[in-house]
Amino acid sequence: MESILIVDDEKNYHPTLAALFRHEGYETISAYSGNGAWEVFQEREVDLVLSDMTMPDGDGLSLLAKIKAYKPEVPVIMLTAFGTVELAVEAMKLGAFDYLTKPCPNEDMLKTVAKALELSRLSRRNKELLSALSERYSFGNLIGKSKPMLELYKLLEKVAPTKANVLVTGESGTGKELVAQALHYNSPRAEKPFVAVNCSALSSTLLESELFGHEKGAFTDARQSRAGRFELAEGGSLFLDEIGETEQSLQVKLLRVIQERRFERVGGSASIPMDVRLIAATNRDLKKEVAEGRFREDLFYRLNVVHLQLPPLRERMDDLPLLIEHFLKKFSEGASGKTMSREAMRLMFSYAWPGNIRELQNVIERGVVLSSGPEISPEDLPEDVRRPANPLSYQPDLMEYWETLMVPPAPSAISVADLSKTSLAPPRQVTAPRSEFSSGAARERERPENAIANETDFRRAAFLALPEAISLDEALSALEEGLIRRALNEKGGVQSHAAAALGLKKNVFKYKWDKYVEREPTPLAAKLAALAPQGTELLSALESLEEAMLRAALEKSAGVQSQAADSLGIKKNLMQYKLKKFGIDPQEF
């Protein structure tokens, strides 16, 4: 049900509007001042705001400006009994969806609200689709924790927000196009097109037409004009795969386009401006190609503003278990989950993978299809993998690492007394959930007054009590729920006393409690609340846990913000805001 926040200091106006909107299937929330509306807006999910222009504690335009700065996608309709052109213009400049004069006919009011909510739904849907694309191609979805990959992530984070052209090099099958997509979808151009062209798949003449387009009659069979890839990628990114395969005649034209930022269609004379970020990729050594006269030196330097070298799989074998697990999950859909036998895994570590990740993907898919039991055995692997011509030396440490992923070690006891010595980072290998580390620790935490005496101890203890795979929002919500329930229990259910104990205003406490009042209490909420020292204010406790989770995520990702944000279930820009809020420098990790 979509919710409408009604903001008006005239209390008798609310029941009329609320009844009108409820009849149409909307939920309504009332606020009687600008400050009250702002508190509600920050605490509740609101789909539309209907605000009066004048209120005792300020004007509606100030509220409008704050809402648009905080959540620009929420439509705001302004109401006033004293409509002037100047006020209407000012409201529209600040981002109001519409401006209505009181008294407003019900039909006009409902039409305007319906139109605003429809636009909001479309905007939200577009953002969801974009978010899905961004998540799919986020840096966190580039699999690997090896040193070469961590260095690549850090470079990607620096390069993605810029306009610089990027040259991605690496052997075939190392994931060059996936890196190009990650660059695009984590850049300011993410809402614009990502267009890819395989330069090796077309002849020079066809490739020229494909890139720049052509006019009608430019050549035989050119029966109509056609836009090229540069035009289709306008405002976005153009990925030139296998750029090293292009002929010199086309290299000259590409150089001119990059320098002048304009081009002409084949057979045309009109100069077309272009705003495109170029990402080129090749498996060739372009410096060698330049030295041997097969690739233009000036074009090389134009493309090679930033160079990203992708490591071959044989140089990042400690990522092999993670990649295998990823592909096993991908190809085991619809069947029982498959695993690798120990003998098969030893063969995988002994193979040099000349086809890199693409070859690994094919081998895992074949193994899933051919294996008859729950395990992929050596007989399910290709002959090249079973009997490699140039086997790698056996690496027992990697086998041990793989075994820790397959069989989590037994939990070890951690006492509250040891918390001051414990790192905030989660373990770097897959283990039992943190909430299961020690039943002894859990028993000690039932008496927080004996063990958890200050904020630092609470932060560590609360962090260790969290399950392994929990988002930042889920953890903070559980802590908030637990502290609110504890305060109510301690204060005999009197909300004003519970609010005071948590350092909250009564109306803010009520809005927060409304989120949990209909729910069954969760065990995690009770556990976290039991760890908090008596007298802990809600905001202080939430910030303590939030800071601990931020630092742990950064330590686990070696300071790569995008990966840390993914692990916490938040967007990178929100991660950056939170780091600034707590004064955390990612370079420290």
Steps between C-alpha positions, in 0.01 A plus 500: 500500500645839400529756779434875489644736761256788561669809647270780619466694827120509458404182687141500374631472142663160563194276556341618176808429290573175683148369430527604133833319451407190702195458276742480205715238672781723631646501851528844661740639760436836667748766611403844630827690459803512274733357766254224586463413131877485457538258792224279360650511152836377629343218703223370275472381141305774322394487134363855467496819707206742497615813682349835589708804407480680835553347845577632849863378502593599146381491143426202280773596256767424763347158557481445124870584460600257778287218358643546150855501635436185707278295265459677164288217359208568742245735334384801701173688432474846657172643632415858592199718562689802367620396157732732311692450179827578679445229762401246235812573294722473807342169604547353151862617493562314826359181349130497595291271281206743499351795682132503603289777649260440791221413487585243233221286344532134602514385140792732418679397818465128426608541136812691601589248771447204264716663233778575751500145638503349149805708412661396830436132425659531155800680645535238774476217247771657282725537804437138599597382151809719505584378849469139381739573214741680731489212748557246225808685379621637832863459599380263770383260228851473357597184685836478670690593815854446372751785511479575123120522521501723809739737321267495197196586717677802650596626155146445370357707785725791410443481125125425474372848601726678249465572127840351416534250215605157625700222335433154643755233410528135586489154352181366343247389757620721787178707513588821315141580400377437855753757624384745230139456614600550863675825403189625320237402757702651786553831320285816465407365154324193644154617389619539141570215252788254516571397140751227408665434164722203414755655266636160390164374377460745209704610203640853504226632267216344696654605831518863385128495416425322828684762704406822320176404325420574136270710284254359249680407175848514657572155355321208337199385705508816716127549446451720803702709743626323809645630827835355604622380837645841590154654466332214685746540790447877531545608861613150598792267432622330180695177550738421213591135552810361321610851398837355399336329200401826324671605179710816478249679276232473769749585775553840334126571506466389862786730599331796331171429676670479841690824441215708356208333682307509171445260210317461167289209388627299203379684189395804702640851541333615823735514798340330800624586853548211738523458877619144552746339738723251319601172661723289276622145556751269338692180566794629297808687624419839345843644582654222292241560227598871499871414481435270203288760320166317519332739743515880500700642788283815528180292522662275760570796728149639449345169607753416771419787738441239770628146455335205675692171471291194587701211648468154344340234719832314551633812679206518739449134587398590857178633339430162337288360791282813501451486122421128507241553775343781297466289186380194694214707642426648159479169313348289777166683482215255460717217632637412840805709591822355359844501659849409381663180622842538658668320211326721244600812691866395502484472121344847476788647701756320280358634172638826351163619354617644166139599425472674840160558663307426181659154484438444872132585453469247217677228702268551801190499279617176339569346841152589630338348190704178494527419869247243622546556875528799730872537425688581180771236467815494280310289241262795447784736404643547147810306395711821499426558867553137604833471314640851454798540267670749735360442850548758773676397819274368776402773749387342831417841654236560232351157558479579872329830420247321279431248778426783746242629254339158464506396869473790749715453810338446837417817692752613754422657835539875536442653842384852568830558675677441167289752310751782544756288312266398222514660154174646375548335163304185423713192434660487156391143442152354510418400856198442716281809548637747751198451721615140553859574595452413863209393710712604796524854368125504447442397861735771623314757295178428682649703786626813320556689825774254591679499167399779260575819682574754226430593141817339361421162657140527384607574141723192486253273675205611285704452184604148597137411576390570143443215252760481222275605210301798628457838338569828676129593500398161644755524780409856596129420485550201733694713749241778484215255557678335792579826680146634451344179637743497793425863587125437490536197726714691747262798506183298540378569146492880547619633164600846622727348768647249251563783253682705765714199595610462137558873446209535257206736466171329570368541143821359351483206741138435397587494129784257566291276725224486237743309275534216750180496706325245274806274468610207708818588696808362325774309689772717345329818620483365855863385489631837380294693754632277782854603407435875530603662830224655707433862404608451136327747271359363176692723260831434677447121488401503132802710405735272699382189316489679166862615535612149598332347194646764268853443627464121484369511142790723392755274669351192335507667157851644549361854478303450174192714566276345235558148635448618857174670398380183323570288808295741713214516250532875437587719202854628454398868527328427833814316614709808419261724695516271805881482489513878496251513788722281720830640373613161367779503240481193267873535432566379856384154397 
